[in-house]
């Protein structure tokens, strides 16, 4: 499951899941660099192996069209369509599917793509599902960027925190001592209001004990999750889901909690939509298996009658091949059912 995982593990699960789902020989999650010409791959699965330290230029690739136009699918002959892409030729790629990764401001920050050595065959819902998965991948890339920012020196900290798309805050003795603009947008309170408030006052009452327990354990040096989800009560009393990533820091001669907050309310809805899509796919798969099995039973019955009524037939070898093909199809159907059961 991709739900609940974060960071590199989440991106790796995304590439593995998409590869299994689409039957792609290669799946990549890439981050577009500041020059807008280079893509640095942050997770790549090629022939079942995780590949690291790989990058490529957008120009002359199908990813360039994805970055500029949105979702693209080239069912076959992608090498001929993009002759300047040496990677497509080297990997002997024929089919391609890609969708852009957009940050919370709508800017394309990366690419999620799948490459095939055979022509691509997908369901009508493939684009919708891939775009839902792209939401998760884009969020993780944004998180990576936010975490990179947090490693900068405090001298540049306050200016840089306004440029990221996650809310950033520091609280000390349970009171806010620093918030960036996005925290204000998430909570609905102004910076001045937040800086006079207790951190726990914006936490949903049902989540306060959990957050307080985590904070106390972290203060004692015990192991607790650095990333977790809570509900936040906005100033207008609306409830939203937020994902917090927290750590203990030294701040003005004392310990404080540094955290990033990301509104994942829409992500929650996207994950629910993905679950619903999976349920529909599983239902369709079950119905299709049932229909195919019925047809195979009829086919096997007819082959049996032919054996009885035409003994020593000159077409015996063809009967045998049909029977073997039927058995192979039955085994494949059994595998799809078992795979569906393990999730």
N, C-alpha and C positions, 0 to 999 in steps of 0.2 A: 504494500500500500504506500502511496505517495503522501497520504495525509499524516501530518504530525512530524515528519522528518524535516530537518532544516539544514542549511549550508551545503557543503560539498556532498554529503550523503544524500540530500534531497535531489540534487542535480544528477547524481549517479543513478538514483532510482528512476528518475524521469527518463534518462537515455535507455536504461534497461527495459523499462515498461513499454516505451514506444517501439523499441526494437522487437520485443516479443509480440506486441499487439499487431504491428504492421508487417512483421517478417522482414524487416530491413537489415541489410548487411552492415550498415553504418548509420549511427544516429549521433548528432552533435548539438550541443548547446554552446553557442558562441557569444562573446561580448564584443560589441563594436567599440573600437578604441577611439580616443578623442579626435584622431585625424579623420575619422569617418570613412577610412579606406581599408583599414585592417581589422580583421576579426580574430580575437584571441579565444581559442576554444577552452572553456572551463570544465566541460565534461564531454567525453567522446567514447563511444563504444564501436569498435571495428572488429567484425568477425568474432564477437563474444569477448574481446579483450579491451580493457580500459586503456586509452591512449592519453598521454600527458604531453605538455609543452609543444602544442601544435597551433599554428596560426596560418592564416591565408589572407590574400587581398580580395576585396569584394569585386573589383572590376573584372568583367568578363565571366562572371559566375551567375548561376541562377539565384544565389543569395542576394546579389545586387538588385534583382527584380523584386525579391521579397522585401528588402529594406525600403525600396521605393514605392512598391505597389500594394504590398500586403500578401496574403496567402497565395502561393503558387503551386501548381502541380504539373509536372511533365511526365506523362505516363510512360513514354519511351523515347529513344533517340536523343536523350539530353546531351550526350557528348557532341552530336552533330549540331545541336542548337547552340552550344557554347564551346566552340572549338578552341578558344584561348585558355580554357581551364585545364591545366595539366593534371590536376588532382583527379578530375573525372576520368580522364583517359588512363591514368596510372592505375586507378582502382577498378577500371572496366565497368563504369556505372552507366546504366541505361535509364533508370527512373529516378524521379526526385519529387519530394514533397517538402515544403517549407512554410513557416509562418513567422511573423515578426514578434519580438518580445518588446513590449512597451512599458515604460515606467509609469508611475501614477500621474505624470503630466502629459502622457500620450506620446512622448518621444520614443522612437525606435532605438533601443539600447542593445539589441542582440537578435540572434536568429536561432530558431529551433528547426532542424531539418533532418530528414531521413533519406538515405540513398540506397538504391536497389540495383543489383546486377541483372535483374530481370524486369520486364515491364510491370508497372505498378497496377495493382487491382485493389481498389478501396471501396468502402461502403459510402452511401450518400452522407452519413453522419460523421465521416472521418474529419472533415474540416472543422466542424463544430467542436468535436472532442479534442482535437489537436489545439485549437485556440483556447479551450479551457485549461489544458495542461500548460500552455504557454504563459498563462496568468501566474501560475505557481513558479515557473522558471524565472520569469521576469522579476517576481518579488524576491527571489533568492539572490539574483544579481544585484538588485537594489540594496539588499542587506549587506552583501559583500562590499559594496561601495561605501555604505554607511560605516561599516566596521573599519574600513581603511581610513576613513576620515577620523574616527575616534582614536587612531594610533598617532595622529599628528600631534605636534607639541601644543600645549595649552595656549601659547602665544597666538597661534592661528585658529584656535578652536572655535572661538565665538563667531568669527566671520564665516568659517566653513560650515558650521552646523546649520546655517540658514540656506545652504545650497543643496543639502541632501533632501530626500523625499521621505525620510522617517522623522518622527518626532524625537527630540533628544531632551533629556531632563536630568537634573541632579537633585536628590533630596538628602537632607542631613537632619538627623533628629526628627524624621518623619515630615519635615517641612521642605517645600520646594525652595532651592537656592539658585537654580538656573533652569530656564525653559527656552526652547527655540520657538520660532513662529508656528511651526507645524503642530506643536503640542497645543497651542492656542486654538488652532483650527480644529484639531481632533476633539478637544474637550468643550469648545465653545466659550471658554473663559479667556479674558485678556491676560497678557503676561503679568501685569501688576496684580490682577486678582489671584492668579496662580501662586505668585511669590508670597502671598499672604495666607495661603491655604495649606492644610495638612494633606499630604500625598494620599492618604487612605480615604479622604473625603470624596474622591472621585471614583474610588473602586466600588463596584457593586457590593452591596451588603453580604450577599451569599458567597462572595469570593474573598472577603477581607481576611478571614481566619487563615485561609490557604496562603495568601500573600504575606501575612504577618509571620506565619510559621516559617516560610521560606526565608524571609528577611532575617529572622532570629538565628536560624541554622547557619545561614551564610556568614553572619557576623561572628558566630562561634567557630567558623572555619570548617563546618561540616559540609559534606557534598550535597548539593541541591541542583536542580536543573537551572542552567543559565537562561534558557528560553522557555517561556510558557505563555499560555493564553488566559486572558481574564476578560471580564466585562467592565466597561467604564460607563459611568453615569454622566452624561453631558449636562451642561448648564441648562439646556432646554428640557432636561429629564429624559431625553431619548437614551436608549441603551445601545451601545455598539460593542463589537468584539475587537479586542486589541491583542497583538502579540508583543510581548515585552522581552527584551534581551538585556540582562542586568549584570553588573559586576561591582565589586567593592573597590573604591579608589581613595587616595589621599587627597583631601580638598581643604585648603586653608587650615592646615595644622590638625586636621581631624579626619576620621573616616566618613565616607559618604557613599551613597548608592548612585552609580551612573547607569542610566538606562536609555534604550531606544524603544519607541512605541510605534507600531504600524497598525493602521486601521485595516482589519482583515474581514470586515463585515461582508464586502463583496466577494472576497475569496471564499468565505464560508458558503455563500450562495452558489458560487461556481463549483465548489466541491460537491455540494448537494446535487447540482445539475449533472455533474460527472457520475455520481452514484446512480442517479435516475437513468442516465444514458446506458450505464453498464447493466442495470436491471433489464432495460429494454433489449439490449444486445443479447443478454443471457436467455431471455424469453424467446427471442427470435431464433437463437441457436438451438434451443430445446425443441421448438416446433419443427425446425428444419431437419434436425436429426431424426425426429419421429417419422416425418414424411419420407426421408431417404431410406430409413430402415424398412418401412412398409414396401417401398419399391424394390428394395433388395430381396425381401422375402418372396415377392412375386417373381423376380428374375430367377432366383435360385430354384423356385418351384418349377418354372418353365424349363430350365436346364435339366432338372431331374426327369421331367416327362420326356424330353428329347432323348435322354440316355436310355430310358426304358423302351421307347418306341422305335428308335433307330440304333440298334446295337451295331457295334463295329463300324460306326459311321466314318466316312473319310474326313469329316469335319471334327473329329474327336479332339484334335489339338486345339481347335478354336473354342470348343466347349470348355476344355481345361483352362484355357487362358481367361475366359469369361468368369469361371468359378474363382480362379485365383484373384482376379481383379475385384470381384465382389468381396472376397475375404479381406483384401487390403483396404477397401473402402470401409468395411465394418470395423476394422482395427483403428482406422483414422477417426471414425466417429466416436469410438470408445475412448480414444485419447483426448478428443476435444471435451468430452463429458468429464473425464478425470481432471483435466487441466482447469476446467471451469470450477470444479469443486474445491480445488486448492487455492483459488482466487487469482 
